[in-house]
């Protein structure tokens, strides 16, 4: 069954007036991993369980971009939910998710943009509720707008991360090297929640995806013996 981001992509494509073509490439891609067939990485797709959940609020065409890493989160974390962010409307399924008593929603965003009373630095279980990390999946400019203009998030605690390393993400340019991609942010959240297996698996999956994606772009074979590949369940040849 397609995961949440794949379903959101299909919904977005159904509304498009013209086909979406990834920038710089018209090569046919695997519909499952979004990489050209010559570099498909589906054989390394990890299967794990996690007590955490991730809610992706995705800006317009993010689900359509082959380089989007929210897709990778949905690959790894079974309870991943995805919704298109809208300025003047809100998906009722999102509101129902935020009100679900099994979840403890946490908006993940830099603390400098939130009121101090909302800030939390640790992930703690509240009345046995499972952590639900709300990630704003967009460019940095778009994400700031989303944070300011989503009143249904205003009453939720804000988890402000303090990453100790610079981003490893190499598929899109950023003006700041301290800005992490969405999958890197999710991995940090999982680690804070004590789910080391999910965090490490997501990090490895991001690295394998990057290796195959760039390999296809630059016509080189991926290194199937690097640490990330070996960390996942490698297929038999």
Backbone torsions as a table, in degrees:
resi	resn	phi	psi	omega
1	UNK	NA	132.2	179.9
2	UNK	-59.3	143.6	178.4
3	UNK	-80.6	-179.7	-169.9
4	UNK	-61.2	-39.7	-178.0
5	UNK	-72.1	-36.4	176.5
6	UNK	-63.2	-40.6	178.5
7	UNK	-66.3	-38.8	178.9
8	UNK	-66.2	-38.1	176.0
9	UNK	-60.0	-44.2	-179.9
10	UNK	-62.8	-39.7	177.8
11	UNK	-63.0	-41.5	-178.9
12	UNK	-68.1	-40.3	178.4
13	UNK	-63.7	-36.2	-179.5
14	UNK	-64.3	-24.9	-179.4
15	UNK	-92.0	-9.8	-175.2
16	UNK	-74.6	141.9	178.2
17	UNK	-86.4	-17.4	176.9
18	UNK	-144.6	156.1	-177.4
19	UNK	-61.7	145.3	176.0
20	UNK	-90.2	125.4	179.0
21	UNK	-115.8	123.7	-179.2
22	UNK	-62.2	138.8	-178.2
23	UNK	-61.8	131.9	172.7
24	UNK	82.3	0.6	-178.4
25	UNK	-156.1	132.3	172.8
26	UNK	-116.2	12.6	-179.9
27	UNK	-67.1	138.3	176.7
28	UNK	-58.3	135.9	-176.5
29	UNK	-114.9	151.8	171.7
30	UNK	-64.3	127.9	-178.1
31	UNK	-69.7	-19.4	-178.5
32	UNK	-84.0	-47.3	-175.9
33	UNK	-106.9	-9.0	173.9
34	UNK	73.4	13.5	178.3
35	UNK	-107.0	146.4	176.4
36	UNK	-49.4	145.0	-172.3
37	UNK	-54.4	-32.1	-179.0
38	UNK	-62.9	-21.6	-176.2
39	UNK	-125.0	24.9	-179.4
40	UNK	-52.8	137.0	-179.6
41	UNK	-115.1	14.4	-176.2
42	UNK	-58.6	-29.1	-178.3
43	UNK	-64.2	-19.2	-179.5
44	UNK	-99.7	5.0	-176.5
45	UNK	-55.7	119.9	-176.6
46	UNK	-78.4	154.2	176.3
47	UNK	-128.1	110.8	179.8
48	UNK	-139.0	172.1	172.8
49	UNK	-114.6	154.0	177.6
50	UNK	-151.2	142.4	175.6
51	UNK	-81.6	-11.6	-177.7
52	UNK	-90.6	160.3	173.6
53	UNK	-126.4	155.9	177.5
54	UNK	-129.3	130.7	176.4
55	UNK	-113.7	114.6	-179.8
56	UNK	-97.3	120.2	169.3
57	UNK	-98.4	109.9	-168.7
58	UNK	-107.7	132.7	-179.6
59	UNK	-78.4	119.8	173.3
60	UNK	31.2	-94.8	-170.9
61	UNK	-89.8	5.4	-179.8
62	UNK	-53.0	-42.1	-179.3
63	UNK	-64.1	-18.4	-177.7
64	UNK	-87.1	-16.5	-175.1
65	UNK	-79.1	125.6	178.6
66	UNK	-61.5	-24.2	-178.7
67	UNK	-87.9	-0.3	-178.7
68	UNK	-64.7	131.9	-176.7
69	UNK	-98.2	-4.9	171.1
70	UNK	-61.2	-33.4	175.8
71	UNK	-56.7	-40.7	-178.8
72	UNK	-65.8	-35.7	176.7
73	UNK	-61.5	-45.5	179.2
74	UNK	-64.6	-28.7	175.1
75	UNK	-62.4	-37.7	-169.7
76	UNK	-97.1	-45.5	-174.7
77	UNK	-93.9	111.0	-175.3
78	UNK	-56.9	-40.5	-179.3
79	UNK	-92.6	68.3	173.5
80	UNK	-109.4	133.1	180.0
81	UNK	-119.6	146.4	-177.1
82	UNK	-138.7	134.7	-179.4
83	UNK	-139.4	147.2	173.7
84	UNK	-79.8	129.9	177.2
85	UNK	-77.9	135.4	177.7
86	UNK	-132.1	137.1	-176.5
87	UNK	-66.9	-40.1	-171.7
88	UNK	-109.2	4.4	-177.4
89	UNK	-147.2	164.0	177.6
90	UNK	-141.0	136.4	-179.8
91	UNK	-66.6	123.9	179.9
92	UNK	-60.9	-24.3	176.5
93	UNK	-68.0	-32.3	176.3
94	UNK	-67.7	-45.3	178.9
95	UNK	-61.7	-38.3	178.0
96	UNK	-65.3	-39.1	177.7
97	UNK	-63.3	-45.1	-178.7
98	UNK	-65.4	-25.3	-179.6
99	UNK	-92.5	-5.9	-178.0
100	UNK	-65.7	121.6	-173.9
101	UNK	-66.7	-12.7	178.6
102	UNK	-76.6	-14.5	-174.3
103	UNK	-109.9	146.9	170.0
104	UNK	-112.3	95.9	-175.5
105	UNK	-71.2	139.2	176.4
106	UNK	-134.4	121.4	176.0
107	UNK	-81.8	123.8	-178.3
108	UNK	-95.7	111.6	-176.0
109	UNK	-163.0	151.9	179.4
110	UNK	-56.0	134.2	-175.3
111	UNK	-64.1	-22.6	-178.2
112	UNK	-65.4	-15.6	-178.4
113	UNK	-101.2	1.0	-176.9
114	UNK	-118.7	156.5	174.9
115	UNK	-66.6	139.1	-176.3
116	UNK	-54.1	-33.4	-177.8
117	UNK	-65.4	-21.2	-178.2
118	UNK	-88.2	-14.2	-169.4
119	UNK	-76.6	138.7	171.5
120	UNK	-132.8	148.9	-179.0
121	UNK	-113.5	-11.3	-179.5
122	UNK	-126.0	158.6	177.2
123	UNK	-104.3	110.5	-178.3
124	UNK	-122.2	144.5	176.1
125	UNK	-73.6	128.3	177.3
126	UNK	-109.2	112.4	-179.5
127	UNK	54.2	37.0	177.6
128	UNK	75.5	6.4	-178.3
129	UNK	-76.1	146.5	-178.6
130	UNK	-83.0	139.8	179.0
131	UNK	-67.7	135.1	175.8
132	UNK	-122.2	108.3	-177.0
133	UNK	-87.8	121.1	-179.6
134	UNK	-97.3	114.2	-177.1
135	UNK	-112.0	134.2	177.9
136	UNK	-93.0	104.4	-172.2
137	UNK	-94.3	99.3	-173.8
138	UNK	-169.6	176.8	169.4
139	UNK	-66.3	164.3	-177.0
140	UNK	-61.9	-41.4	178.8
141	UNK	-62.3	-44.0	179.5
142	UNK	-66.3	-39.8	-177.5
143	UNK	-63.7	-39.2	178.1
144	UNK	-63.2	-40.4	177.0
145	UNK	-63.8	-43.3	179.7
146	UNK	-61.2	-41.6	-179.6
147	UNK	-63.8	-41.0	-178.0
148	UNK	-72.5	-32.4	-167.9
149	UNK	-114.3	34.2	175.4
150	UNK	-124.6	81.4	-173.7
151	UNK	-60.6	-24.9	179.3
152	UNK	-70.4	-9.7	175.8
153	UNK	-97.7	-10.4	-170.4
154	UNK	-60.9	-30.8	-177.5
155	UNK	-90.3	4.3	-176.3
156	UNK	-95.6	149.7	176.1
157	UNK	-65.6	152.0	-179.1
158	UNK	-113.2	120.7	176.7
159	UNK	-91.7	114.7	-179.5
160	UNK	-101.6	117.1	-177.1
161	UNK	-87.0	152.7	176.5
162	UNK	-126.6	77.9	-176.7
163	UNK	-64.4	139.9	-179.2
164	UNK	-93.6	-9.0	-178.7
165	UNK	-129.7	157.4	177.4
166	UNK	-78.7	161.0	-178.2
167	UNK	-62.9	141.3	174.1
168	UNK	-95.6	-2.7	-172.0
169	UNK	-68.3	129.0	-174.2
170	UNK	-124.6	10.3	-173.4
171	UNK	-95.0	-18.5	174.3
172	UNK	-137.7	153.3	178.1
173	UNK	-81.1	145.5	173.2
174	UNK	-132.6	147.2	179.8
175	UNK	-75.1	-14.9	-179.1
176	UNK	-131.8	127.9	-177.6
177	UNK	-74.3	-13.5	179.6
178	UNK	-88.3	-0.3	175.4
179	UNK	-84.5	120.4	179.9
180	UNK	-87.4	152.7	173.2
181	UNK	-76.2	169.3	-172.9
182	UNK	-61.9	-40.0	180.0
183	UNK	-66.5	-37.1	177.4
184	UNK	-64.9	-40.7	177.2
185	UNK	-61.9	-45.1	179.9
186	UNK	-61.4	-40.5	179.3
187	UNK	-62.6	-39.9	176.6
188	UNK	-63.8	-40.5	178.5
189	UNK	-62.2	-45.0	179.4
190	UNK	-61.8	-39.0	178.3
191	UNK	-64.6	-42.7	178.5
192	UNK	-63.1	-30.5	180.0
193	UNK	-81.9	0.0	178.4
194	UNK	86.4	10.4	-179.8
195	UNK	-100.0	76.1	-175.9
196	UNK	-65.6	-36.5	-178.7
197	UNK	-62.3	-47.4	179.4
198	UNK	-64.8	-40.6	-179.8
199	UNK	-62.6	-48.1	-178.9
200	UNK	-66.5	-37.7	179.6
201	UNK	-66.0	-42.1	179.5
202	UNK	-65.2	-40.9	176.8
203	UNK	-59.8	-45.6	-179.9
204	UNK	-64.8	-40.7	-179.7
205	UNK	-64.4	-39.4	175.6
206	UNK	-61.5	-43.4	-179.0
207	UNK	-67.0	-39.5	178.2
208	UNK	-66.3	-43.9	177.6
209	UNK	-58.6	-46.6	180.0
210	UNK	-60.4	-44.4	-179.8
211	UNK	-59.9	-44.2	-179.1
212	UNK	-73.4	-40.6	-179.0
213	UNK	-61.2	-49.4	-179.7
214	UNK	-71.3	-32.1	175.8
215	UNK	-60.4	-42.6	177.7
216	UNK	-66.5	-39.4	-177.6
217	UNK	-65.6	-39.8	-175.7
218	UNK	-105.8	12.6	173.9
219	UNK	57.7	51.5	176.6
220	UNK	-134.4	153.2	-178.9
221	UNK	-76.0	137.4	176.3
222	UNK	-67.9	150.4	177.5
223	UNK	-83.2	97.2	-177.2
224	UNK	-76.3	-3.2	178.7
225	UNK	-107.9	9.9	178.6
226	UNK	-75.6	172.2	-172.4
227	UNK	-61.2	-37.8	-177.3
228	UNK	-66.4	-45.6	178.1
229	UNK	-60.7	-44.1	-177.4
230	UNK	-68.7	-24.9	179.5
231	UNK	-72.7	-22.3	178.2
232	UNK	-97.3	173.1	-179.9
233	UNK	-75.5	102.3	-175.9
234	UNK	-78.6	136.6	-179.5
235	UNK	-72.1	155.1	175.5
236	UNK	-79.5	145.1	-178.0
237	UNK	-91.7	NA	NA
